[in-house]
Amino acid sequence: MVNENSVDFGNKIVKRADKQKLVNKVFNSVAHKYDFMNDITSLGVHRSWKNDLINWIAPQSTQNLADIAGGTGDIAQRFIKAGGNSAHVFDINKEMIQIGKLRYKNFNKLEWTTASAENIPVSDNSFERATMSFGLRNITDRNKSLHEIYRILKPGGRFICLEFSHIENDFLKKFYDIWSFKIMPFLGQKITGDKDAYIYLVESIRKFPTQAEISQMLSVAGFSRVKYRNLSNGIVTLYSGWKL
């Protein structure tokens, strides 16, 4: 049973103090193949979803981005390539950041900091834009992280979050369940050597709050003009909120 001292970790209930260590173990295990697995398990569609995020945020040359739980930095480099001024990746996992630093070593407008989304080490009102891509469901205290993102945004700043969600179509949902619970863990074992990591990732998607619940969390954190857009029949959702 979930209480103030416990939290979900996939289908398991764990001590709140233990979740981050368990999540770190998952991503340490799969970091070297994480982006490749995203291509395989989404059949490449994750690239389209991330392009939709960038198109919605509409980077400008006057904007600096905080990419929270930014992993290997694929959103951050997209932001810069699309016209943004600079991007700063914050992620608690050192392995993911190291891979990103090597991959995008020629991006001189890209910075990296190892930090939790619940405690972002920058001053208030520092960034014009903030993003989070497939990170919110892995955070222990999601409300705290959303308040942190609101804090570091400048007035007039905007946050966009891309996250797995809840499918609208019943037929597609049945196929997606088979793909998720049978095929993804199998591929995880074959490609990364860690089946359990992908069982957790699938379970974490199913346990994640609904679109309406996440929208409410954004509003409680202070964001205005909150809205969301379902992509691929709700396999993923884009959430948008402004600091006004």
N, C-alpha and C positions, 0 to 999 in steps of 0.2 A: 504494500500500500504506500502511495506517494504521500509524504508529509514534508514539513519544512526542512527536515534533515536528509531527505532522499530525493531522487530524481530519476527519470527514465534514462536508460542506456539501451536503446533498441527495445526489445520486449522485456528486458530485465529491469528491476528496480535496484539501484545502487545508492550508496552513501553519496550525498552531494559533494563531499570533499574528494571522492574517488573518481568522479566522472571525467575530469580533465585528463587525469593520468591514463585512463582507459582509452579515451579518444586519441591521445598522443600515441599510444601504443599502436592503434589502428593505422594512423597516418604515417608513423615511422616505418611500418611494415610495407605499406603500399606506395610510398612516396616516389620511388624510382620508376614506377609504372603507372602512376595515378592518371596523368593526362592521356596516356595511350589507352588505358582502360576506359576513360570517359568516351573516347572515340568508339571503342568496341561496344560498350554497353548501351550507348545512346544511338548507335549506328551513325555517328557523326553529327547528329542533330543538335548536340550541345553547343556546337559552334554557331548555329543559327540562333539559338536562344541567347547566347552571349552577345551576338551582333544586335539582336533586338534590344537588349539592355543598353548597349552603347547608343543605338539610334534614339532611344527614348530619353536618355540623359543629355544627348546632343552636346558633346564637348565643345568648348570655346577656348580660344587662346589665352583668355584671362582667368581660366579656371584651374585650380589645383585639386587633385583627387586624393582622398583617403580611401584606400581599398582594404576593408577590414576583413580579417580571416582570408586574406588574399592569396594564400597558398603559393603557387609558383609564378603568380603575377600575370596570368593571361588577360585578365580584365584590365589591369593597370596599363599593360603595353597597348592594348586595343584603344584605351582612352587617349593615350599620347598620339598614336597613329591617326586617330580620328580628329585631332586638332586641339586636344587639351594641352595646357601648359606643362604640367608635371604630375607625377603620381607617386604616392608613398604607400607601400605595401606593409600592412601590419598583420603578422600571423604568429601564433604561439608555437608553431612547429618549426624547429630549426632545419630539419631535413628538407622540408618543402621550400623554405627560403633559400637554402643553399643551391637547390636545383634551379630555382628561378634566377638567382644571381648569375649562374653560369650560362643559362639559356639567353638571358637578356643583358649580357655584360656590355653591349654596345649602346644600350639605352641610357644616355647620360642624364636624362630627366626623370629617372626612376630611382627611388630610394627604398630601403628595406629596414624594418625594425621588428625584432622578435618581441612580441607583446600579446597579451590577452585582449580579446575584444571587450572584456569587462573592465579593463583598466588601461586605456589608451594613453601613452605617455606624451601628450602634446597639450598645449594651452587651449583654453576655451576659444571658440570662434576662429579656428585656424584654417579651415578648408571651405571652398565653395561647393564642392560635391563630395559625396561618399557613396560607396557601393559595398555590397556583400553578395558573393555568389556561392551558393551551396554551402554556406557556413553556419547559418543561424541555428539549424537543427542540432549542430554539434556543440553548441555553447551551453554551459551549465545554467547560467542565469541570463536568460534571453532578455528579460526586462531591463536588467542592469546594462547589458550591452547596447540596447537601443537608446537608453538614456545617455550613455557615453557618446554614441554617435551624434545624438542631438547636441550634446555639449560642445563637441569639437567643430561642428558646422558653424559657419558665419550666418548671421541673419540674412535671409534670402537664399540660404543654401538648400540643397536637395539631396535626399537619400533615395537610392533605388536598390532593392533587394531582389535577387533571383533565387528561388528555392523550389525544391520538389513540393508537389501539392497533392490535391485529391481529384481524381479523374471524374469527369461528368458523364461519360458514355459507358453504360453497363457492359456492352460487348467488348469495348476496348479495355475496360478494367479487368475482365477475365483473362484476356490475352496478356495484359501487363503484369498480372499477378504470376502467371506461369513464367514469363520472362524474368521477373524479379527474383522469385523465390527458388526457381529451378536452374535457370540458365546463368544468371549473373554470378551466383556463388561458384558454379562450376567453372566459369571463365576466370573468376578471381583466383581459384586454386591453380588453374593451368598457367595463367600469365604472371601472377604475383607470388604464387605459392602460399597464399593466405585466404582460404575459403571463409574463415570466421569473420574476417574484416568486412567482407561483402555481405555476409548475413547481417552483421550489425548495420551496415549502411542501408540495406533494404528495410530492415525493421525500423530504423530511425525515420525513414520516410513515412512509413505507415502510422507512426506515433505522432507525427508532426501536427500541430494545430491546423484548423481549417483556414481558408482564406479570410473569412469574417473575423476569426479570432486573432489572426496576425494583424489585420487592419486595426482592430481594437487596441492591440498592444502598441502599435505605432502611435495611435491617438493619445493613449495614456502617457507615452514617453514625451509628448509635447508636439508631435508633428501635425501639421495642418494640411488640408486638401489631400487627404490620404485616399488613394485609389489603387486598384489592382487590375492586372490583365492576365487572363489565363492563356497559356500557349500550349499547343499540341493537346487540345481537349482537357487541359488541367493537369497534364503530367508535371508541368512546372508553372509557376506563377511569378510575375513581376509585380512588386509592390513599390509604390512611390509615395513619398511624404516630403513636405517642405518645412523649413524652420522660418516662420514668419513673425 
